[in-house]
Amino acid sequence: MVDDVTNHELVPEHSLLDEDAVEDVLDEYDIERTDLPKIKRTDPALPDDAESGDVVKIVRDSRTTDTAIVYRLVIE
């Protein structure tokens, strides 16, 4: 049986953004969805319901800012 990697202490929190939140992020950074860094749909840390075209918010621990938030576009 394969363990769920999303529960591992070194895997940061990954959550799907709804379309309103995606638009807010894109407006804030003045970018298009395709300008976001990419993450493959097969990445085991992604939520199970993530689909190609979705945007994922990743919250990581940071030594300098306590937490760092990054966004990724899900691709095949």
Helices and strands as residue ranges (DSSP letters): G 5-7, E 13-16, H 19-29, G 33-35, E 38-40, E 55-62, E 66-75
